[in-house]
Amino acid sequence: MTSGAEPRVVALGGGHGLAASLSALRRVTGSVTAVVTVADDGGSSGRLRRELGVLPPGDLRMALAALCGDDDWGRTWSRVVQHRFRSEGELHDHALGNLLIVALWELLGDSVEGLDWVGRLLGAAGRVLPMSIVPLDLEAVICGEGQDDEHSTIVRGQVAVATASGRVSRISLVPADPPACPEAVQAVREADWVVLGPGSWFSSVIPHLLVPELAAALRETSARRLVALNLAPQLGETGGLTPEAHLEVLRMHAPDLALDVVLADPKTAPDLVALERVARSFGARLALAPVGHADGTPRHDPELLAAAYRDVFASGRI
């Protein structure tokens, strides 16, 4: 990155966590690329995936909406693509943006081109790409209370993983060696910063580390790597996990991954000494900043998160 140039940032994840990160990043730089998980099998996305054999569009739609501007055009189109139909028929609970994305995929025959067209319509401040060019399934090893992997069960599907009763021990992808989206791999290799998280740890963040070409790009890129931690454990996926345990789960799934910065809100990290120790074991420094919403709910405030990203990108530390 040349002096004074805006950083090229790639954000990896899915769902509400990635949307929060993108809403902050578009306030920091005009060069944002979202790389989005494609394993959703529930709701409108799951129905379209099963009926038409397409990538699940929901997380892609949310990423595009998060990159909309704060002017009338951006606010209006963000609401339009997020709008869900309410009826007694087949359209019930479908998001309009999901239908728009899938329509463009069918017309153009190209998932990336279709997303680019939606981005132009919305005036999105960045690009949205799928992490893989084929729909994926999650498989998770679920352990009961006090049990180890030898007394575990395996569940399949993102909804099943998110709602499983027990502790998620490990996840894998089906197929196990999926093809990465070439544009996503290129974006990671050309980035100045790569941001992982926040978001559902097992179903939105870690899957990117299991796509071989994408994982290789993450290891080999000259970009600096930042992990943005969640503000609270997620019931059903990471219940009971400390912030430092979230990092250890990353290491379990990607033992060769190096990090440069771990970003955390000090109010949500009760043992900063332990968190800093684990961050340093990745080669990362721990950056602390208040990024939570003022109402106390475990949601990232876009302005505060943007300020934290801005300081990290400018100096590498807070």
Number of C-alpha atoms within 10 A of each C-alpha: 12 6 6 7 8 16 20 19 29 28 26 32 30 33 22 19 24 30 26 24 30 32 24 24 29 22 18 22 18 14 16 26 27 29 29 29 29 31 29 26 23 17 15 21 25 21 15 21 20 13 9 12 12 20 27 30 28 29 25 27 28 24 31 32 29 25 30 25 20 10 8 10 13 20 15 15 20 24 14 15 21 18 15 17 14 12 10 8 8 9 13 12 15 21 22 18 25 23 18 16 23 23 13 18 19 13 9 13 12 12 21 19 14 19 24 19 15 21 21 13 12 22 18 23 25 24 20 27 26 27 29 25 18 19 20 23 19 24 20 25 21 24 21 16 9 8 12 12 13 8 11 17 14 15 17 17 19 23 17 17 24 18 11 22 15 21 24 24 18 17 20 21 19 14 13 14 12 19 15 19 20 16 16 25 20 13 21 29 21 18 22 19 23 27 25 27 23 28 25 22 24 23 28 26 23 25 26 26 21 18 21 15 21 25 19 17 19 23 19 13 19 15 22 19 24 26 24 21 23 24 22 17 19 16 16 16 22 22 13 13 17 18 23 19 15 17 20 18 18 17 16 12 16 16 11 13 18 20 21 20 24 27 27 25 19 16 13 18 19 11 12 17 11 15 21 16 15 20 24 17 15 19 15 21 21 22 22 18 17 18 24 23 16 12 8 8 10 16 18 25 19 21 17 17 27 23 19 24 27 19 16 18 20 13 8 16 17 16
